[in-house]
Amino acid sequence: MRIGELSRRTGIPARLLRYYEEQGLLTPVRLANGYRDYAEHLVDRVQQIRGLLDAGLPTRVIREVLPCTDNPCTITVSDASEELVALLEAERDRMDARIACLARNRDAIAAYLRQVEAARR
């Protein structure tokens, strides 16, 4: 698909998609006319990148961990720096805390909805 279609499907502006490519996060095929051709699986990849950016990870770190979002993980991690490991551990812990908070909020909403449904009967 062309960059405009990927932008439409992901909600990410084309200029950011080009930036992701500059940063080595996306690798579209280049057609003979120079146009970018994005494979279908890159829709999910863009959403993964956006989620990691929203979580606060810089693109240099995302570039390192992005291959592990594939099944199976396609990187060799033997040369990971202590700084990178510490950053990722802190980010993982922060995500765990956010997930726990979201789960508590979901459970509270579900309990409220059960009460509403019971009162309507």
VEXLO-223847 format. One record per residue: residue number from 1; residue in three letters; x, y, z of N, C-alpha, C, O in turn. Coordinates in Angstrom, 2 decimals, always signed. Atoms other than C-alpha are relative to their C-alpha. Example, Ala and Ser with C-alpha at 12.3 -4.5 7.8 and 13.67 -1.06 7.14 Angstrom:
// residues 2
  resi  resn   n_east  n_north     n_up  ca_east  ca_north    ca_up   c_east  c_north     c_up   o_east  o_north     o_up
     1   ALA    +0.89    -1.19    +0.00   +12.30     -4.50    +7.80    +0.90    +1.20    +0.00    +1.94    +1.18    +0.66
     2   SER    -0.82    -1.19    -0.06   +13.67     -1.06    +7.14    -0.77    +1.09    +0.73    -0.26    +2.20    +0.90
END
This chain:
// residues 121
  resi  resn   n_east  n_north     n_up  ca_east  ca_north    ca_up   c_east  c_north     c_up   o_east  o_north     o_up
     1   MET    +0.84    -1.17    +0.00    +0.00     +0.00    +0.00    +0.89    +1.23    +0.00    +2.04    +1.17    +0.42
     2   ARG    -0.74    -1.25    +0.03    +1.11     +3.58    -0.49    -0.04    +0.67    +1.37    -0.83    +0.27    +2.23
     3   ILE    -0.15    -0.66    -1.29    +2.05     +5.90    +2.37    -1.31    +0.65    +0.46    -1.61    +0.65    +1.66
     4   GLY    +1.28    -0.62    -0.35    -1.31     +7.72    +2.25    -0.99    -1.01    +0.58    -1.72    -0.71    +1.52
     5   GLU    +0.89    +1.06    -0.50    -3.20     +4.46    +2.75    +0.43    -0.45    +1.39    -0.41    -0.64    +2.27
     6   LEU    -0.48    +0.38    -1.32    -0.97     +3.45    +5.67    -0.33    +1.09    +1.02    -0.72    +0.79    +2.15
     7   SER    +0.34    -1.13    -0.88    -1.49     +6.90    +7.18    -1.48    -0.04    +0.37    -1.84    +0.12    +1.54
     8   ARG    +1.45    +0.05    -0.24    -5.26     +6.60    +6.81    -0.36    -1.15    +0.93    -1.17    -0.98    +1.84
     9   ARG    +0.35    +1.19    -0.78    -5.38     +3.10    +8.30    +0.53    +0.04    +1.43    -0.05    -0.58    +2.32
    10   THR    -0.59    -0.04    -1.34    -3.16     +3.89   +11.28    -0.29    +1.29    +0.75    -0.12    +1.36    +1.96
    11   GLY    +0.22    -1.30    -0.63    -4.10     +7.51   +11.94    +1.29    +0.76    +0.27    +1.29    +1.75    +1.00
    12   ILE    -1.31    -0.64    -0.18    -0.40     +8.46   +11.81    +0.30    +0.81    -1.26    +0.23    +0.27    -2.37
    13   PRO    -0.29    -0.83    +1.17    +0.52    +11.38    +9.53    +1.16    -0.56    -0.84    +2.08    -1.17    -0.30
    14   ALA    -1.03    +0.51    +0.91    +2.65    +10.53    +6.48    +1.38    +0.52    +0.38    +2.37    -0.20    +0.24
    15   ARG    -1.32    -0.54    -0.37    +5.44    +12.82    +7.72    +0.61    -0.80    +1.14    +1.83    -0.98    +1.18
    16   LEU    -0.52    +0.84    -1.08    +5.73    +10.69   +10.88    +0.40    -1.38    -0.51    +1.37    -1.97    -0.03
    17   LEU    -0.37    +1.28    +0.59    +5.76     +7.51    +8.82    +1.37    +0.10    -0.69    +2.19    -0.81    -0.60
    18   ARG    -1.31    -0.20    +0.61    +8.68     +8.94    +6.84    +1.08    +0.13    +1.08    +2.20    -0.37    +0.90
    19   TYR    -0.95    -0.11    -1.12   +10.38     +9.83   +10.14    +0.31    -1.38    +0.58    +1.47    -1.68    +0.86
    20   TYR    -0.22    +1.35    -0.50    +9.89     +6.26   +11.39    +0.95    -0.75    -0.93    +1.82    -1.50    -0.47
    21   GLU    -0.90    +0.64    +0.96   +11.58     +5.08    +8.20    +1.42    +0.53    +0.18    +2.37    -0.24    +0.19
    22   GLU    -1.33    -0.60    -0.23   +14.48     +7.54    +8.76    +0.69    -0.59    +1.22    +1.90    -0.78    +1.24
    23   GLN    -0.53    +0.52    -1.26   +14.90     +6.15   +12.27    +0.24    -1.51    -0.04    +0.71    -2.08    +0.95
    24   GLY    -0.22    +1.43    +0.14   +15.05     +2.57   +10.98    -1.08    -0.85    +0.66    -0.87    -2.03    +0.94
    25   LEU    +1.10    +0.72    -0.64   +11.70     +1.60   +12.51    -0.92    -0.68    -1.01    -1.56    -1.68    -0.70
    26   LEU    +0.81    +0.56    +1.09    +9.91     +0.89    +9.21    +0.90    -0.17    -1.22    +1.79    +0.63    -1.47
    27   THR    -0.77    +0.22    +1.22   +11.31     -0.55    +6.02    -0.96    -0.36    -1.14    -1.21    -1.53    -1.39
    28   PRO    +0.86    +0.29    +1.15    +8.97     -0.18    +3.06    +0.86    -0.40    -1.21    +2.06    -0.11    -1.26
    29   VAL    -0.65    +0.34    +1.27    +9.86     -1.57    -0.35    -0.08    +1.25    -0.87    -1.08    +1.96    -0.88
    30   ARG    +0.02    -1.11    +0.96   +10.82     +1.05    -2.91    -0.31    -0.55    -1.38    +0.36    -1.47    -1.87
    31   LEU    +0.38    +0.41    +1.34    +9.11     +0.66    -6.26    +0.95    +0.66    -1.01    +1.72    +1.55    -0.66
    32   ALA    -0.88    -0.53    +1.05   +10.87     +1.41    -9.57    -0.15    +1.52    -0.15    +0.81    +2.21    -0.49
    33   ASN    +0.23    -1.43    +0.13    +9.29     +4.87    -9.59    +0.39    +0.78    +1.27    +0.19    +1.99    +1.33
    34   GLY    -0.45    -0.65    -1.23   +10.69     +5.60    -6.09    -1.05    +0.06    +1.10    -0.74    +0.42    +2.23
    35   TYR    +1.05    -0.03    -1.01    +7.35     +5.32    -4.31    +0.24    -1.07    +1.05    +0.80    -2.13    +0.77
    36   ARG    -0.06    +0.99    -1.08    +7.21     +3.54    -0.98    -1.20    -0.95    -0.13    -2.31    -0.53    -0.45
    37   ASP    +1.07    +1.01    +0.00    +5.20     +0.32    -0.86    +0.05    -0.70    +1.35    +1.01    -1.40    +1.66
    38   TYR    +0.05    +0.54    -1.35    +4.15     -0.73    +2.65    -0.78    -1.31    +0.01    -1.90    -1.37    -0.49
    39   ALA    +0.66    +1.31    -0.12    +3.31     -4.37    +3.34    -1.11    +0.08    +1.04    -1.10    +0.94    +1.91
    40   GLU    +1.15    +0.04    -0.90    +0.11     -5.22    +5.19    +0.42    -0.10    +1.47    -0.19    +0.54    +2.32
    41   HIS    -0.41    +0.19    -1.40    +1.95     -6.31    +8.35    +0.52    +1.29    +0.64    +0.61    +1.38    +1.87
    42   LEU    -0.52    -1.25    -0.56    +3.34     -2.77    +8.74    -1.08    +0.84    +0.67    -0.76    +1.76    +1.42
    43   VAL    +1.08    -0.68    -0.73    -0.10     -1.56    +9.88    +0.16    -0.29    +1.49    +0.13    +0.62    +2.32
    44   ASP    -0.21    +0.38    -1.41    +0.44     -3.50   +13.11    +1.31    +0.55    +0.53    +1.38    +0.98    +1.69
    45   ARG    -1.31    -0.50    -0.43    +4.09     -2.45   +13.24    -0.10    +1.49    +0.37    +0.47    +1.91    +1.38
    46   VAL    +0.16    -1.43    -0.29    +3.13     +1.25   +13.10    -0.75    +0.19    +1.32    -0.38    +1.05    +2.12
    47   GLN    +0.74    -0.10    -1.27    +0.61     +0.75   +15.91    +0.89    -0.38    +1.18    +0.79    +0.23    +2.24
    48   GLN    -0.94    +0.39    -1.05    +3.31     -1.01   +17.96    +0.98    +1.14    +0.28    +1.25    +1.47    +1.44
    49   ILE    -0.92    -1.13    -0.15    +5.74     +1.86   +17.34    -0.68    +1.14    +0.75    -0.11    +1.72    +1.67
    50   ARG    +0.75    -1.10    -0.63    +3.10     +4.41   +18.32    -0.21    -0.30    +1.49    -0.06    +0.60    +2.32
    51   GLY    +0.19    +0.36    -1.40    +2.36     +2.51   +21.54    +1.27    +0.13    +0.81    +1.23    +0.59    +1.95
    52   LEU    -1.28    -0.11    -0.70    +6.03     +2.36   +22.48    +0.40    +1.47    +0.17    +0.93    +1.85    +1.21
    53   LEU    -0.27    -1.44    -0.13    +6.45     +6.08   +21.75    -0.90    +0.63    +1.06    -0.45    +1.44    +1.86
    54   ASP    +0.94    -0.53    -1.00    +3.34     +6.86   +23.80    +0.40    -0.41    +1.42    +0.12    +0.30    +2.38
    55   ALA    -0.46    +0.47    -1.30    +4.86     +4.83   +26.63    +1.25    +0.75    +0.46    +1.69    +0.59    +1.60
    56   GLY    -1.13    -0.81    -0.39    +7.81     +7.21   +26.58    +1.36    -0.50    -0.46    +2.38    +0.08    -0.10
    57   LEU    -1.29    +0.51    +0.47   +10.48     +5.12   +24.87    +0.50    +0.84    -1.17    -0.27    +1.17    -2.06
    58   PRO    -0.57    -0.72    +1.14   +12.83     +7.02   +22.56    +0.18    -0.94    -1.19    +0.27    -2.15    -1.03
    59   THR    -0.10    +0.83    +1.21   +13.17     +5.82   +18.97    +1.26    -0.85    -0.01    +1.23    -1.95    -0.56
    60   ARG    -1.23    +0.81    -0.01   +16.76     +4.63   +19.56    -0.21    -1.29    +0.79    +0.37    -2.32    +0.44
    61   VAL    +0.29    +1.20    -0.79   +15.45     +2.19   +22.19    -1.02    -0.86    -0.73    -0.91    -2.09    -0.75
    62   ILE    +1.02    +0.74    +0.75   +12.42     +1.23   +20.12    +0.66    -0.81    -1.12    +0.30    -1.96    -1.36
    63   ARG    -0.71    +0.70    +1.08   +14.76     +0.32   +17.26    +0.65    -1.28    +0.52    +0.73    -2.28    -0.20
    64   GLU    -0.64    +1.18    -0.60   +16.52     -2.11   +19.62    -1.00    -1.09    +0.36    -0.73    -2.28    +0.14
    65   VAL    +0.95    +1.00    -0.51   +13.42     -3.82   +21.03    -1.08    -0.39    -1.01    -1.74    -1.41    -0.83
    66   LEU    +1.07    +0.26    +0.97   +11.10     -3.70   +18.00    +0.07    -1.41    -0.60    -0.98    -2.02    -0.79
    67   PRO    -0.03    +1.36    +0.54   +12.38     -6.99   +16.55    -0.59    -1.05    +0.95    -1.02    -2.11    +0.51
    68   CYS    +0.57    +0.95    -0.96   +11.19     -8.70   +19.76    -1.53    +0.06    +0.03    -2.16    -0.72    +0.73
    69   THR    +1.46    +0.00    +0.11    +7.62     -7.72   +18.93    -0.45    -1.02    -1.04    -1.64    -1.34    -1.13
    70   ASP    +0.29    +1.06    +0.97    +7.83    -10.30   +16.13    +0.04    -1.34    +0.74    +0.66    -1.46    +1.79
    71   ASN    -0.11    +1.35    -0.53    +7.32    -13.98   +16.85    +0.68    -0.87    -1.03    +0.15    -1.01    -2.13
    72   PRO    -0.78    -0.11    -1.23    +9.91    -15.31   +17.34    +0.86    +1.26    -0.04    +0.99    +1.91    -1.07
    73   CYS    -0.89    -1.16    -0.12   +12.23    -12.56   +18.57    +1.19    -0.20    -0.94    +1.80    -1.27    -0.95
    74   THR    -1.01    +0.16    +1.05   +14.75    -11.89   +15.80    +1.28    +0.79    +0.26    +1.97    +1.18    -0.68
    75   ILE    -1.23    -0.74    -0.28   +17.60    -10.11   +17.62    +0.92    -0.80    +0.90    +0.50    -1.75    +1.57
    76   THR    -0.98    +0.54    -0.93   +20.75    -11.05   +19.45    +0.20    +1.04    +1.07    +0.54    +2.19    +0.77
    77   VAL    -0.03    -0.99    -1.07   +20.78     -9.38   +22.84    +1.29    -0.02    +0.81    +1.37    +0.65    +1.84
    78   SER    -1.23    +0.13    -0.79   +24.29    -10.25   +24.00    +0.75    +1.32    +0.16    +1.53    +1.47    +1.10
    79   ASP    -0.73    -1.26    -0.10   +25.53     -6.72   +23.37    -0.85    +1.14    +0.55    -0.51    +2.31    +0.36
    80   ALA    +0.85    -1.04    -0.59   +22.73     -4.85   +25.20    +0.76    +0.69    +1.13    +1.34    +0.04    +1.99
    81   SER    -0.72    -0.76    -1.02   +24.21     -2.07   +27.33    -0.76    -0.04    +1.32    -1.97    -0.27    +1.35
    82   GLU    +0.63    -0.05    -1.33   +23.55     -1.84   +31.06    -1.02    +1.14    +0.06    -2.06    +1.01    +0.69
    83   GLU    +0.92    -1.15    +0.03   +21.93     +1.56   +30.42    -1.32    -0.38    -0.66    -2.39    -0.03    -0.16
    84   LEU    +1.20    +0.43    +0.71   +19.50     +0.05   +27.92    -0.81    -0.97    +0.85    -2.03    -0.84    +0.94
    85   VAL    +0.69    +0.97    -0.85   +18.65     -2.84   +30.24    -0.70    +0.71    +1.15    -1.86    +0.41    +1.44
    86   ALA    +0.61    -0.74    -1.12   +18.02     -0.45   +33.16    -1.19    +0.81    -0.48    -2.22    +0.85    +0.20
    87   LEU    +1.10    -0.78    +0.54   +15.85     +1.79   +30.99    -1.21    -0.88    -0.30    -2.34    -0.51    +0.01
    88   LEU    +1.10    +0.90    +0.34   +13.79     -1.15   +29.76    -0.64    -0.61    +1.24    -1.86    -0.80    +1.28
    89   GLU    +0.58    +0.52    -1.24   +13.37     -2.58   +33.25    -0.88    +1.05    +0.66    -1.97    +0.73    +1.15
    90   ALA    +0.80    -1.07    -0.59   +12.13     +0.78   +34.51    -1.29    +0.21    -0.80    -2.36    +0.41    -0.22
    91   GLU    +1.19    -0.16    +0.84    +9.76     +1.09   +31.55    -0.97    -1.15    +0.20    -2.18    -0.93    +0.27
    92   ARG    +0.85    +1.16    -0.26    +8.45     -2.44   +32.10    -0.74    +0.16    +1.32    -1.94    -0.11    +1.40
    93   ASP    +0.62    -0.19    -1.32    +7.80     -1.66   +35.77    -1.07    +1.09    -0.05    -2.12    +0.96    +0.57
    94   ARG    +0.98    -1.08    +0.14    +6.04     +1.58   +34.84    -1.25    -0.50    -0.73    -2.37    -0.16    -0.36
    95   MET    +1.13    +0.57    +0.73    +3.85     -0.30   +32.35    -0.81    -0.94    +0.88    -2.04    -0.92    +0.85
    96   ASP    +0.70    +0.90    -0.92    +3.03     -2.96   +34.96    -0.89    +0.79    +0.95    -2.02    +0.39    +1.22
    97   ALA    +0.80    -0.83    -0.92    +1.85     -0.22   +37.34    -1.21    +0.59    -0.72    -2.30    +0.63    -0.16
    98   ARG    +1.12    -0.55    +0.77    -0.29     +1.36   +34.62    -1.04    -1.07    -0.29    -2.24    -0.82    -0.21
    99   ILE    +0.93    +1.10    +0.29    -1.79     -2.02   +33.71    -0.80    -0.35    +1.25    -2.01    -0.58    +1.16
   100   ALA    +0.71    +0.30    -1.25    -2.65     -2.70   +37.36    -1.05    +1.07    +0.29    -2.16    +0.75    +0.71
   101   CYS    +0.96    -1.09    -0.21    -4.31     +0.71   +37.63    -1.18    -0.12    -0.96    -2.33    +0.04    -0.55
   102   LEU    +1.08    +0.18    +0.98    -6.29     +0.13   +34.44    -0.90    -1.17    +0.37    -2.12    -1.08    +0.24
   103   ALA    +0.80    +1.17    -0.40    -7.40     -3.30   +35.68    -0.91    +0.35    +1.18    -2.07    -0.05    +1.20
   104   ARG    +0.84    -0.43    -1.13    -8.62     -1.76   +38.96    -1.15    +0.87    -0.48    -2.29    +0.71    -0.03
   105   ASN    +1.04    -0.88    +0.53   -10.53     +0.91   +37.05    -1.04    -0.79    -0.80    -2.24    -0.53    -0.69
   106   ARG    +0.92    +0.84    +0.76   -12.02     -1.68   +34.69    -0.91    -0.78    +0.94    -2.11    -0.87    +0.72
   107   ASP    +0.78    +0.77    -0.97   -13.13     -3.80   +37.66    -1.02    +0.88    +0.71    -2.14    +0.44    +0.96
   108   ALA    +0.94    -0.93    -0.65   -14.72     -0.76   +39.34    -1.16    +0.33    -0.93    -2.31    +0.38    -0.50
   109   ILE    +1.06    -0.29    +0.98   -16.63     +0.10   +36.17    -0.90    -1.21    -0.17    -2.13    -1.06    -0.23
   110   ALA    +0.80    +1.22    +0.15   -17.76     -3.51   +35.76    -0.91    -0.20    +1.20    -2.07    -0.59    +1.04
   111   ALA    +0.82    +0.13    -1.21   -18.98     -3.58   +39.38    -1.15    +1.01    -0.03    -2.28    +0.68    +0.33
   112   TYR    +1.04    -1.03    +0.09   -20.87     -0.34   +38.85    -1.08    -0.42    -0.99    -2.27    -0.30    -0.71
   113   LEU    +0.97    +0.42    +1.01   -22.50     -1.68   +35.68    -0.85    -1.18    +0.49    -2.03    -1.26    +0.17
   114   ARG    +0.78    +1.10    -0.57   -23.53     -4.86   +37.52    -1.07    +0.54    +0.95    -2.20    +0.06    +0.96
   115   GLN    +0.96    -0.63    -0.92   -25.20     -2.68   +40.18    -1.13    +0.67    -0.78    -2.30    +0.55    -0.41
   116   VAL    +1.01    -0.66    +0.82   -27.01     -0.66   +37.50    -0.94    -1.03    -0.60    -2.16    -0.85    -0.58
   117   GLU    +0.82    +1.05    +0.59   -28.21     -3.83   +35.77    -0.90    -0.64    +1.03    -2.06    -0.93    +0.74
   118   ALA    +0.79    +0.60    -1.06   -29.39     -5.31   +39.07    -1.15    +0.93    +0.41    -2.26    +0.46    +0.69
   119   ALA    +1.03    -0.97    -0.41   -31.31     -2.13   +39.94    -1.09    +0.12    -1.06    -2.22    +0.46    -0.72
   120   ARG    +0.98    -0.10    +1.08   -33.08     -2.17   +36.57    -0.91    -1.21    -0.08    -1.94    -1.17    -0.75
   121   ARG    +0.82    +1.23    +0.08   -34.45     -5.67   +37.09    -1.18    +0.05    +0.89    -1.96    -0.91    +0.93
END
